[in-house]
């Protein structure tokens, strides 16, 4: 049976974040390629009518065009290199997320063979290639149902709250409240002593909404649940990822305390 290292399944997110911080992004390079291509076309047209006339500073238009072509070749190579790297990261992260799904399904007592292949991380196109998607709007009745479920959870009726939250997630799978709903469902399942199912809900909350306000704590709760299920090694690695991805977030201190309690190396 396969053995999952949870931190390996999560490594793609810090990598993706650091890649976004690089000054030279794929979008920047593509824009520069377009600009250079236009400049080359302009120079070629000018050469056809005027010839290789010397420019101030001793360079000719032909020399300038050759220099631009060399730069164009360099940028094209750089773009291909970055695209290959991004594709490797997406493929690796998708595989590792699938392994995590497999492991959590095992812990829940489900049938891992029934799992479908996970969708590629980031979708079919890079975010820079398409306009920013509008923020989802709260549907009629969505907020009211959420408030009711949260109130029931606050009253300690974990079973009823879990049912309401599960129904909410099914009714509005991509709603603006769904990340919070999945997190609260994890809390309800923990209250019922169903730790494996709670781990699944925390995983769903974090993996589906990694940039939501609840994501740091969902990742911490996932690590803590794994520890309580006896998966200490995986728990330590998962808890360590909280500080890597969400440095200075209050969940980082919680994760460090839990790592100490588990005697993580």
N, C-alpha and C positions, 0 to 999 in steps of 0.2 A: 504494500500500500504506500502511496506517495506520502512524503513527509514535507510539510510546508514550513518555510521560513517566512514569517509574516513580514518582516522588515524588507525582505527582497521583493515582496509583492507591492510594497509601498514606495520603493526607491524611485519609481518613475516620476512621482510628483515633485520631490525636491529637485530632480534633474530638470524637469520641465520649467520649474520656477527659476533656476539659475540661468537656463538658456534664454529666458525672456529678458534677463538683466544684461545680456551682452549687448554692446553698442552696435555691433554689426549683425542685424537680424536678417533672416531670409527676405523679409519684405523690403528692407533697406537695400539689399543687394539687387533684388529684382528691379527696384526703382532705378538704381544706378545703371543697371544693364540697359534698361529702356532709354535712359538719358544718353548713354554712350552710343547706343545704336542710332538714335536720332542725329547725334552729332556726326557720326561717321557718314550717314546718308547725306547730310548737308555738305560735308567736306567733299565727298565723291562728286556731288553735283557741281560744286564750285570748281573742282579740278577739271571736269569735263569742259568747262567754258573758259577757264583762265590758265590752266596748266599749273605746274609746280612752282609757283612764284615764291621767292624768298620773303620771309617775314622778318620783322624787327627781332633782333637777338640771334639771327643766323639760321633759324629753322625754316624749313619749307613746309608747305601744306602737306606734301607727301610724307615728310617725317612726322608731322603731327598725326596724320592718319595712321601711320604705322604704330606710333606710340599708343594711340587709342585702341587699335586692334589688339595689341599686346595686353592692355588693361582689360579689354573685353574678354579675352581668353582667360585671364586670371580670375575675373569675377565669375565667369561661367563655371570654371573648375571649383571655385569656392562654394557656389550655389549647389552644385551637384554633391559636393562633400557634405554640406550641412543637411541636404535633403536625405542623403543616405543615413546620416546619424540620427535624424529625427525618426526616420522609418524604423531603424533598429530599436530606438527607445520605445516607440509605440508598440512594436511587435513584442518586445521583451516585457514591457509593462502589462500588455494585454494577457500574455501567457501567465504571468505571475498573479494577476488578478483572478484568472481562471483557477489557478491552484488554490488561492485563498477561498474562493467560492466552494471548491471541492472539499477543503478541510472543514469549513464551517458547516457544510451540509452533512458531513460525516458526524460531527459533534452533535448535530440536531437529531441524528438517527435517521436521516433521509436517505434517498437513493442517489448517490453522486452520478450514476450512469445516466440519469434522466436530465442532467444539466445540459443546457444548450451552450454553444460557444459564446463567450462574451463578445460584445461589440468592441471594435477597435477603440482604444482610448483616444479621445479628442474628436471622434467622428470621422467621416470620410475625407473631410477637407480641413486644412489648418485654419485656425481662427482668423488669421490675417487675410485669408483669401475670400472671406465673406463678410458682409456688414454685420455689425453687432446686433444680436437678436434682442428684440424688445423684452423688457422684464415682464414675466407672466403676471396677469391680473387675477385678483381674487374673484372666484366665481360666486354667483349668488348662492347663499347658503353655506359656502365653504367656511367662512369665518365663524359663523354661528355654530356649525358642527364642531369646529376645532375648539371653540371656547367651552362648549358643553363637555367634550371629552377631557379637556384639561381640568375643568372643575371637578369632574368625577374622579380623576386621578388624584387631585389635591385632597379629596375626601378619603383617600385610601382604599377605594373600591377598585382594586387592580384588575379584576376579571372583567368588569363592565367597561372600564377605561380601555383595556387592551382591545376588546371587541370594537369599541367605537373608533379607536385610532386605526385599527386594521381596516375597518370599513372606509374610513376617511382616505387612507392611502390608496385603496383600491378605486375609490370614486374619483380622486383627483391625483393621479400618479405623477403629474408634472406641475402641480400647483405650487405657488410661492410658499406655502406652508408645509409642504411635504417633508422637507428635511427635518423640520422641527417635529412633525408628526412621528416620523420614524424614530427619532431620538426618544420622544416621550413614550412611544410604544416599548422601546427597550427598557425604560424605567419601569413600566408596568409589568413587563415580563420578569424583570429582576425581582420586583415585589412579590411575584407569584412563585419565585424560586426556579423559574425556567431559564437558567443561565445561558444555555446553548442558544435558545431562541432569541434571548436578549442580545447575545453577541451578533447574531445574524442581523438584527434590526439596527444595531449600532454600525455594523459594517455597511449596510445599505444606506444609512444616513450619511456616513462619511464618504463612501465611494461615489455616491450619486451627487452629493453637494459638497465637494471638498473646500469650497470657498465661502460656505455659509458660516454665520456666527457660531453655530452649534458644532461645526466640524472638528475643532480641536478637542472639545470634551467628548464627542462621539468616538474619536480615535483613542482617547484615554480610557473611556469606558470599555471599548473593544479589548484593549490590552488587559485591563483589570479582569474582565470576564474570562479571557483565556487563562489567566493565572488561576482563577477560581476553578476552572475546569481541569486543572493539572497540567496545562500546556505552558509550563514556566518559561522554557526557552523562547517560545514564540511570543509569550507575553512580554518578556524583557525587551525583545527586539521591537515589538510594536510600541511599547511605552517609550523607548528611546527615540522613535520617530516623531513623537509629539514635539519635542524640543527642536528637532531638525527642521520640521515644517512650520511650526507655529511658535517660534522663539519669542519669549517675553509674554506669551499668552498665559493667563492664570492656570490653564490646563497643564502647562509645562511643569509647574511646581507639584501639582497633584501626581503627574506621571513620575516625577523623580522620587516622591515619597513612596509611591507604590513599588517602584523598582527597588528601593531600599528595603521595603517590607518583604519583597520576594528574594532578597539577597542577590540581585542581578550583578553580574561582573561589571 
